[in-house]
Amino acid sequence: MFNLQEITYKVIAGLLKVLGIIPRKTAFKLGNFIGRILFLCDKKHRKIAINNLTRSFGHEKSSYEIKTLARSVFKNLSQILFEIGWSLRLESKDFNKHFFINGLSNFEAAFEKGKGVLFLTAHIGNWELLPIIGAMTGRNINILFRPLDFLSLNTIFINTRTRFGAKLIPTRHSMRRILSSLKKDEGVVILLDQNVDWYEGVFVDFFGHMACTNKGMALLALKTEAPVVPVFLVREGLGFKAEFCREVPLIKTGDKTRDVEENTQQYNRIIEDFIRQYPDQWFWVHQRWKTKPYCQWPRKI
């Protein structure tokens, strides 16, 4: 019987395997070439990237520098598919050849508290390879994710993300599973750098502009007092560096609305600071400031 979803899955999976066969140096050059082509052809996302970069760096970079940076963003994004394909052939014994972990003491100190750990991260570098870092630490790691409507591609991502032992928690009705994971002293990874609707988030500063940011991590930290540790995976040459930063101090004054806002502001500031170090590796093609802070929306958490 003809099954379009199954055929689509096999085509995408086969394409990734083919990309994974290409030698890394050649794949890197191809990724850069495809990125330059996409930058020229994808007018919609090119415009979004340039607008976002201008909003964030317009006071310190020229229009030429911003356009050059936007082109590099497309090249970074093009590398991701090649790297996912490459990771399908990667074995755990070879992790240390390609991945370096910095700040592991911050990771270990957080788990010593016995409350589980909330990992703050963003769409920077190749975030899809973060499960490999989890496997290298030997800890049970859960990743909060929003399932894709494109079911074949969603299945691909589920398979690649769980290949080395990570578990996935769909965002919808996720609270019970997150609390259960923390209670078992596991890690929960949350990407906090995308726009949300006003009822899902709070408006806090991001690159000098108010951005609606998911309030879930702040609410979880306040409820469980699980430590929040930022972690980012960035590309360095043909390899990758994972950076575990220091635990973020929890602000807890008893004013719930204020505490959620101030903790979320901390998280945004950390993400922004890291993006400033690797501006070409962040997901600038996303409309981060899409939701506007209209004053008539309720502020109460």
ROKOL-55957 format. One line per 2 residues: number of its first residue (from 1); their letters; for each residue x, y, z of N, C-alpha, C. Coordinates in steps of 0.2 Angstrom, whole numbers, plus 5000, padded with zeros to 4 digits. Example, Ala and Ser with C-alpha at 12.3 -4.5 7.8 and 13.67 -1.06 7.14 Angstrom:
BEGIN
1	AS	5066 4972 5039 5062 4978 5039 5066 4984 5039; 5064 4989 5035 5068 4995 5036 5064 5000 5039;
REM end
This chain:
BEGIN
1	MF	5004 4994 5000 5000 5000 5000 5004 5006 5000; 5003 5011 4996 5006 5017 4995 5006 5021 5002;
3	NL	5012 5023 5005 5012 5027 5011 5017 5032 5010; 5014 5038 5009 5018 5044 5008 5023 5046 5013;
5	QE	5020 5045 5019 5024 5047 5025 5030 5043 5026; 5029 5036 5025 5035 5031 5025 5040 5033 5020;
7	IT	5037 5034 5014 5042 5035 5008 5046 5042 5009; 5042 5047 5012 5046 5053 5013 5051 5052 5019;
9	YK	5050 5048 5024 5054 5047 5029 5061 5043 5026; 5059 5038 5022 5065 5035 5019 5069 5039 5015;
11	VI	5066 5044 5011 5070 5048 5007 5074 5053 5011; 5072 5056 5016 5075 5060 5020 5081 5057 5024;
13	AG	5079 5051 5027 5084 5047 5030 5090 5045 5026; 5088 5043 5020 5093 5041 5015 5098 5047 5013;
15	LL	5095 5053 5012 5099 5059 5011 5103 5061 5016; 5101 5060 5022 5106 5061 5028 5112 5056 5028;
17	KV	5110 5050 5027 5116 5045 5026 5121 5047 5021; 5118 5049 5015 5123 5051 5010 5127 5057 5012;
19	LG	5124 5062 5015 5128 5068 5017 5133 5066 5022; 5131 5061 5026 5136 5058 5032 5142 5055 5029;
21	II	5142 5052 5023 5147 5049 5020 5152 5054 5017; 5150 5060 5016 5155 5065 5013 5160 5066 5018;
23	PR	5167 5066 5016 5172 5068 5021 5171 5075 5024; 5173 5076 5030 5171 5082 5034 5173 5088 5031;
25	KT	5179 5088 5028 5182 5094 5025 5178 5096 5019; 5176 5091 5015 5173 5092 5009 5166 5095 5011;
27	AF	5163 5091 5016 5156 5093 5018 5156 5100 5021; 5161 5103 5024 5161 5109 5027 5161 5114 5021;
29	KL	5165 5113 5016 5165 5117 5010 5159 5118 5006; 5156 5112 5006 5149 5111 5002 5144 5115 5006;
31	GN	5144 5114 5013 5139 5118 5017 5140 5125 5016; 5146 5128 5016 5147 5135 5015 5144 5137 5008;
33	FI	5146 5133 5003 5143 5135 4996 5136 5135 4996; 5132 5130 4999 5125 5130 4999 5122 5136 5003;
35	GR	5126 5137 5009 5123 5143 5013 5124 5149 5009; 5129 5150 5005 5129 5157 5001 5123 5157 4996;
37	IL	5122 5151 4993 5116 5150 4988 5110 5152 4991; 5109 5149 4997 5102 5150 5001 5102 5157 5003;
39	FL	5107 5161 5004 5107 5168 5006 5105 5172 5000; 5107 5170 4994 5105 5174 4988 5097 5172 4986;
41	CD	5095 5166 4987 5089 5164 4985 5083 5165 4990; 5084 5164 4996 5079 5164 5001 5078 5171 5004;
43	KK	5074 5175 5000 5073 5182 5001 5070 5183 5008; 5065 5179 5009 5061 5180 5016 5066 5180 5022;
45	HR	5069 5174 5022 5074 5173 5028 5080 5178 5028; 5082 5179 5022 5088 5184 5022 5086 5191 5025;
47	KI	5080 5193 5023 5077 5199 5026 5076 5199 5033; 5073 5193 5036 5073 5193 5043 5079 5193 5047;
49	AI	5084 5189 5044 5091 5189 5047 5094 5196 5047; 5094 5200 5042 5097 5206 5041 5093 5211 5046;
51	NN	5086 5211 5046 5083 5215 5051 5084 5214 5058; 5085 5207 5060 5086 5206 5067 5093 5208 5069;
53	LT	5098 5207 5064 5105 5209 5065 5106 5217 5066; 5102 5220 5062 5102 5227 5062 5099 5230 5068;
55	RS	5094 5227 5071 5090 5228 5077 5095 5228 5083; 5099 5222 5082 5104 5220 5088 5111 5224 5087;
57	FG	5113 5225 5081 5120 5227 5081 5121 5234 5076; 5115 5237 5074 5115 5242 5070 5119 5248 5072;
59	HE	5119 5249 5079 5123 5255 5082 5131 5253 5082; 5133 5247 5081 5140 5246 5081 5143 5243 5075;
61	KS	5139 5241 5070 5141 5238 5064 5138 5241 5058; 5142 5241 5053 5140 5245 5046 5135 5240 5043;
63	SY	5131 5242 5038 5127 5238 5034 5130 5233 5030; 5136 5234 5028 5140 5229 5025 5142 5224 5030;
65	EI	5144 5225 5036 5146 5220 5041 5140 5216 5043; 5134 5219 5043 5128 5215 5045 5127 5211 5039;
67	KT	5127 5213 5033 5126 5208 5027 5130 5202 5027; 5137 5204 5028 5142 5199 5029 5140 5194 5034;
69	LA	5138 5196 5040 5137 5192 5046 5131 5188 5044; 5126 5191 5041 5120 5187 5039 5121 5181 5034;
71	RS	5126 5182 5030 5128 5177 5025 5131 5171 5029; 5135 5173 5034 5139 5168 5038 5133 5164 5042;
73	VF	5128 5167 5044 5123 5164 5047 5120 5158 5043; 5119 5160 5037 5116 5155 5032 5121 5149 5031;
75	KN	5127 5151 5031 5132 5145 5030 5132 5141 5036; 5132 5144 5042 5131 5140 5048 5125 5135 5048;
77	LS	5120 5138 5046 5114 5134 5046 5114 5128 5041; 5118 5129 5035 5118 5124 5030 5123 5118 5033;
79	QI	5127 5120 5037 5132 5115 5040 5128 5110 5044; 5122 5112 5047 5119 5107 5052 5117 5101 5049;
81	LF	5114 5101 5043 5112 5095 5040 5117 5090 5038; 5123 5093 5036 5129 5088 5035 5131 5085 5041;
83	EI	5131 5089 5047 5134 5087 5053 5129 5082 5056; 5122 5082 5055 5118 5077 5058 5119 5071 5054;
85	GW	5120 5071 5047 5121 5065 5043 5128 5062 5046; 5133 5066 5047 5139 5064 5050 5138 5060 5056;
87	SL	5134 5063 5061 5133 5060 5067 5130 5053 5067; 5126 5052 5062 5123 5045 5061 5128 5040 5061;
89	RL	5134 5041 5059 5140 5036 5058 5145 5037 5064; 5143 5041 5068 5148 5042 5074 5147 5037 5079;
91	ES	5152 5035 5082 5152 5030 5088 5154 5033 5094; 5152 5031 5100 5153 5034 5106 5161 5034 5108;
93	KD	5164 5029 5105 5172 5029 5107 5175 5035 5103; 5172 5038 5098 5175 5043 5095 5173 5050 5097;
95	FN	5169 5051 5102 5166 5057 5104 5172 5062 5106; 5177 5060 5110 5182 5064 5112 5187 5067 5106;
97	KH	5186 5064 5101 5190 5066 5095 5187 5072 5092; 5181 5073 5093 5177 5079 5090 5174 5084 5094;
99	FF	5173 5082 5101 5169 5086 5105 5173 5087 5111; 5173 5094 5113 5177 5096 5119 5172 5099 5124;
101	IN	5173 5097 5131 5168 5100 5136 5172 5105 5140; 5170 5111 5141 5173 5116 5145 5168 5117 5151;
103	GL	5170 5118 5157 5166 5119 5163 5162 5113 5166; 5165 5107 5165 5162 5101 5167 5161 5102 5175;
105	SN	5165 5106 5179 5164 5106 5186 5158 5110 5188; 5155 5114 5183 5149 5118 5184 5143 5113 5184;
107	FE	5144 5108 5179 5139 5103 5178 5139 5098 5184; 5145 5096 5186 5145 5091 5192 5142 5095 5198;
109	AA	5144 5101 5199 5142 5104 5206 5135 5105 5206; 5131 5106 5200 5124 5107 5200 5121 5100 5202;
111	FE	5123 5095 5200 5120 5088 5201 5121 5086 5208; 5127 5089 5211 5128 5087 5218 5123 5089 5223;
113	KG	5118 5094 5221 5113 5096 5225 5107 5091 5225; 5107 5087 5221 5102 5081 5221 5095 5083 5219;
115	KG	5094 5089 5216 5088 5091 5214 5086 5091 5206; 5091 5087 5203 5090 5088 5196 5093 5094 5193;
117	VL	5094 5095 5187 5097 5101 5184 5093 5104 5178; 5091 5110 5178 5088 5113 5172 5094 5116 5168;
119	FL	5094 5114 5162 5099 5116 5157 5096 5122 5152; 5099 5128 5153 5097 5133 5149 5101 5133 5142;
121	TA	5098 5133 5136 5102 5133 5130 5098 5137 5125; 5101 5137 5119 5098 5141 5113 5100 5138 5107;
123	HI	5097 5140 5101 5098 5138 5095 5105 5141 5092; 5110 5139 5095 5117 5141 5093 5121 5136 5091;
125	GN	5126 5137 5086 5131 5132 5084 5127 5126 5081; 5127 5120 5083 5123 5114 5081 5120 5111 5087;
127	WE	5114 5114 5089 5111 5112 5095 5108 5105 5094; 5107 5102 5088 5105 5096 5087 5110 5090 5090;
129	LL	5116 5092 5091 5121 5087 5093 5122 5088 5101; 5118 5092 5104 5119 5092 5111 5118 5085 5115;
131	PI	5113 5081 5112 5113 5074 5115 5119 5070 5116; 5124 5072 5111 5130 5068 5112 5134 5071 5118;
133	IG	5133 5077 5120 5137 5080 5126 5133 5077 5132; 5127 5076 5132 5124 5072 5137 5126 5065 5138;
135	AM	5127 5062 5133 5130 5055 5133 5137 5055 5136; 5141 5060 5134 5148 5060 5136 5148 5061 5144;
137	TG	5143 5065 5147 5143 5066 5154 5141 5060 5158; 5137 5055 5155 5135 5049 5158 5129 5050 5162;
139	RN	5126 5056 5162 5120 5058 5166 5113 5057 5161; 5108 5055 5164 5101 5055 5161 5099 5062 5159;
141	IN	5098 5063 5153 5096 5070 5150 5090 5069 5146; 5085 5074 5148 5079 5075 5144 5079 5081 5141;
143	IL	5076 5081 5135 5076 5087 5131 5069 5089 5129; 5067 5095 5131 5060 5098 5130 5060 5100 5123;
145	FR	5055 5098 5119 5055 5099 5112 5047 5100 5109; 5047 5104 5104 5040 5105 5101 5040 5101 5095;
147	PL	5035 5096 5095 5035 5091 5089 5033 5095 5083; 5036 5093 5077 5035 5096 5071 5029 5093 5067;
149	DF	5025 5098 5064 5019 5096 5060 5021 5091 5054; 5027 5092 5051 5030 5087 5046 5032 5081 5049;
151	LS	5027 5076 5049 5028 5070 5053 5034 5066 5052; 5036 5065 5045 5042 5062 5043 5048 5065 5046;
153	LN	5049 5071 5045 5055 5075 5048 5055 5074 5055; 5049 5075 5059 5049 5074 5066 5051 5067 5068;
155	TI	5050 5062 5065 5052 5055 5066 5060 5055 5066; 5062 5058 5060 5070 5059 5059 5073 5062 5065;
157	FI	5070 5068 5067 5073 5071 5073 5073 5067 5080; 5067 5064 5081 5067 5060 5087 5072 5055 5087;
159	NT	5073 5051 5081 5078 5046 5081 5085 5049 5082; 5087 5054 5079 5094 5057 5080 5095 5059 5087;
161	RT	5090 5063 5090 5091 5066 5096 5091 5060 5102; 5088 5054 5101 5088 5049 5106 5093 5044 5105;
163	RF	5097 5044 5099 5101 5039 5097 5106 5037 5103; 5108 5042 5106 5114 5041 5111 5111 5041 5119;
165	GA	5104 5040 5119 5102 5039 5126 5097 5045 5129; 5097 5051 5125 5093 5056 5128 5086 5054 5127;
167	KL	5082 5057 5132 5075 5056 5131 5071 5063 5130; 5066 5062 5126 5062 5068 5124 5056 5069 5128;
169	IP	5054 5076 5129 5048 5078 5132 5044 5083 5128; 5039 5081 5125 5035 5086 5121 5033 5091 5125;
171	TR	5033 5097 5122 5031 5103 5126 5024 5103 5129; 5019 5100 5125 5012 5100 5128 5011 5096 5133;
173	HS	5008 5098 5139 5007 5094 5145 5014 5091 5148; 5019 5095 5148 5026 5093 5149 5027 5093 5157;
175	MR	5023 5097 5161 5025 5099 5167 5026 5092 5172; 5022 5088 5171 5022 5082 5176 5029 5078 5174;
177	RI	5030 5077 5168 5036 5073 5166 5043 5077 5168; 5043 5084 5167 5049 5087 5169 5050 5087 5177;
179	LS	5044 5088 5181 5045 5087 5188 5047 5080 5190; 5045 5075 5186 5047 5068 5188 5054 5067 5186;
181	SL	5057 5070 5181 5064 5069 5179 5068 5073 5184; 5066 5079 5186 5070 5082 5191 5070 5078 5198;
183	KK	5065 5075 5200 5064 5072 5206 5069 5066 5206; 5070 5063 5200 5075 5057 5199 5082 5060 5198;
185	DE	5083 5066 5199 5090 5069 5198 5093 5069 5191; 5088 5070 5187 5090 5070 5180 5091 5077 5177;
187	GV	5093 5078 5171 5094 5084 5168 5088 5086 5163; 5086 5092 5163 5081 5094 5158 5084 5100 5154;
189	VI	5084 5099 5147 5087 5104 5143 5081 5108 5140; 5081 5115 5141 5076 5119 5138 5079 5125 5134;
191	LL	5077 5125 5127 5079 5130 5123 5075 5136 5124; 5078 5142 5126 5074 5148 5128 5074 5154 5124;
193	DQ	5076 5153 5118 5078 5159 5114 5073 5160 5108; 5067 5158 5108 5062 5159 5103 5056 5163 5105;
195	NV	5053 5166 5101 5047 5170 5102 5042 5166 5105; 5038 5168 5109 5031 5164 5111 5026 5170 5111;
197	DW	5020 5167 5112 5014 5171 5112 5014 5175 5119; 5010 5180 5120 5011 5184 5126 5008 5180 5132;
199	YE	5004 5176 5131 5001 5172 5137 5006 5166 5139; 5011 5165 5135 5016 5160 5137 5022 5162 5140;
201	GV	5023 5169 5140 5029 5172 5142 5029 5178 5146; 5035 5181 5147 5035 5188 5150 5040 5192 5145;
203	FV	5039 5199 5145 5043 5203 5141 5049 5205 5145; 5055 5203 5142 5061 5205 5145 5066 5207 5140;
205	DF	5071 5211 5142 5076 5214 5137 5080 5208 5134; 5081 5209 5127 5085 5205 5123 5088 5209 5118;
207	FG	5095 5210 5118 5098 5215 5113 5095 5222 5113; 5093 5224 5119 5091 5231 5119 5083 5232 5117;
209	HM	5080 5226 5116 5073 5227 5114 5069 5222 5118; 5062 5223 5120 5058 5219 5124 5056 5213 5120;
211	AC	5058 5207 5122 5056 5201 5118 5052 5196 5123; 5046 5194 5120 5042 5189 5124 5046 5182 5125;
213	TN	5047 5181 5131 5051 5175 5132 5048 5170 5137; 5048 5163 5135 5044 5158 5139 5046 5159 5146;
215	KG	5041 5159 5150 5042 5159 5158 5043 5153 5161; 5042 5147 5157 5042 5140 5160 5048 5139 5164;
217	MA	5054 5141 5162 5060 5139 5166 5061 5142 5172; 5059 5149 5172 5059 5153 5179 5053 5149 5184;
219	LL	5048 5148 5181 5043 5145 5185 5045 5138 5188; 5048 5134 5184 5051 5128 5186 5057 5129 5192;
221	AL	5061 5133 5190 5066 5135 5195 5064 5137 5202; 5059 5141 5202 5056 5144 5208 5052 5138 5212;
223	KT	5049 5134 5208 5045 5129 5211 5049 5123 5214; 5054 5121 5210 5059 5115 5213 5065 5117 5216;
225	EA	5067 5123 5214 5074 5126 5216 5080 5121 5213; 5078 5118 5208 5083 5115 5204 5088 5120 5201;
227	PV	5094 5119 5201 5099 5123 5199 5098 5124 5191; 5099 5130 5189 5099 5132 5181 5106 5133 5179;
229	VP	5108 5129 5174 5115 5129 5172 5115 5130 5164; 5118 5136 5162 5118 5137 5154 5123 5132 5151;
231	VF	5121 5129 5145 5125 5125 5141 5124 5127 5134; 5130 5128 5130 5129 5129 5123 5134 5125 5119;
233	LV	5133 5123 5113 5137 5119 5109 5138 5123 5103; 5145 5125 5102 5147 5129 5096 5152 5125 5092;
235	RE	5152 5127 5086 5157 5124 5081 5164 5128 5082; 5169 5124 5082 5176 5127 5082 5180 5123 5077;
237	GL	5181 5126 5071 5184 5122 5065 5179 5116 5063; 5182 5110 5063 5178 5104 5061 5175 5101 5067;
239	GF	5177 5103 5073 5175 5100 5079 5170 5105 5083; 5168 5103 5089 5163 5106 5093 5165 5107 5100;
241	KA	5163 5113 5103 5165 5114 5110 5158 5115 5114; 5157 5112 5119 5152 5112 5124 5154 5117 5130;
243	EF	5150 5122 5131 5152 5126 5137 5147 5126 5142; 5148 5123 5148 5144 5123 5154 5146 5129 5158;
245	CR	5141 5134 5159 5143 5140 5162 5141 5139 5170; 5142 5144 5174 5141 5143 5181 5133 5143 5182;
247	EV	5131 5140 5187 5124 5140 5189 5122 5147 5190; 5115 5149 5187 5112 5155 5188 5109 5156 5195;
249	PL	5111 5161 5199 5108 5162 5205 5101 5163 5205; 5097 5160 5209 5090 5160 5209 5087 5166 5213;
251	IK	5083 5171 5209 5080 5176 5213 5073 5174 5215; 5073 5175 5222 5066 5172 5225 5065 5177 5231;
253	TG	5060 5182 5229 5059 5187 5234 5052 5186 5237; 5048 5181 5234 5041 5180 5236 5036 5184 5232;
255	DK	5038 5189 5228 5034 5192 5223 5034 5188 5217; 5029 5183 5215 5030 5179 5210 5031 5182 5203;
257	TR	5027 5187 5202 5027 5190 5195 5034 5193 5194; 5037 5197 5199 5043 5200 5199 5049 5195 5198;
259	DV	5048 5189 5202 5053 5184 5202 5054 5181 5195; 5048 5179 5192 5048 5176 5185 5051 5181 5180;
261	EE	5049 5187 5181 5052 5192 5176 5060 5193 5177; 5062 5193 5183 5069 5195 5184 5073 5188 5183;
263	NT	5071 5183 5184 5075 5177 5183 5075 5175 5175; 5069 5177 5172 5069 5176 5164 5074 5181 5161;
265	QQ	5074 5187 5164 5079 5192 5162 5086 5190 5162; 5088 5186 5168 5094 5184 5169 5096 5179 5163;
267	YN	5091 5174 5162 5092 5169 5156 5093 5172 5150; 5089 5178 5148 5090 5181 5142 5097 5184 5141;
269	RI	5099 5187 5147 5106 5191 5147 5111 5186 5145; 5111 5180 5148 5116 5175 5147 5116 5172 5140;
271	IE	5110 5171 5137 5110 5169 5130 5113 5175 5126; 5111 5181 5127 5113 5186 5123 5121 5187 5123;
273	DF	5124 5186 5129 5131 5187 5130 5135 5182 5126; 5132 5176 5126 5135 5170 5122 5134 5171 5115;
275	IR	5128 5174 5113 5128 5175 5105 5133 5180 5103; 5134 5185 5107 5139 5190 5105 5146 5187 5104;
277	QY	5147 5182 5107 5154 5179 5106 5154 5175 5100; 5148 5172 5098 5148 5168 5091 5141 5171 5087;
279	PD	5141 5177 5085 5135 5180 5082 5134 5176 5075; 5138 5173 5072 5137 5170 5066 5134 5163 5067;
281	QW	5134 5161 5073 5131 5154 5074 5124 5154 5077; 5121 5159 5078 5114 5159 5081 5109 5159 5076;
283	FW	5103 5158 5077 5097 5157 5073 5094 5163 5071; 5097 5168 5068 5094 5174 5067 5089 5175 5062;
285	VH	5087 5169 5058 5082 5169 5054 5075 5168 5057; 5075 5168 5064 5068 5167 5067 5066 5174 5070;
287	QR	5060 5175 5069 5057 5182 5071 5056 5182 5079; 5062 5184 5082 5062 5184 5089 5058 5189 5093;
289	WK	5057 5195 5089 5053 5200 5092 5046 5201 5089; 5043 5195 5087 5037 5195 5084 5031 5198 5088;
291	TK	5031 5195 5094 5026 5197 5099 5027 5204 5102; 5022 5208 5101 5023 5215 5104 5021 5216 5111;
293	PY	5024 5220 5115 5022 5221 5122 5017 5226 5123; 5011 5225 5120 5005 5229 5121 5003 5230 5129;
295	CQ	5002 5236 5131 5001 5237 5138 4995 5234 5141; 4990 5233 5136 4983 5230 5139 4983 5223 5141;
297	WP	4989 5219 5139 4989 5212 5140 4991 5212 5148; 4988 5207 5151 4989 5206 5158 4996 5204 5160;
299	RK	4998 5207 5166 5005 5206 5168 5005 5200 5173; 5000 5199 5176 5000 5194 5182 5002 5187 5179;
301	I	5007 5184 5183 5009 5177 5181 5004 5172 5183;
REM end
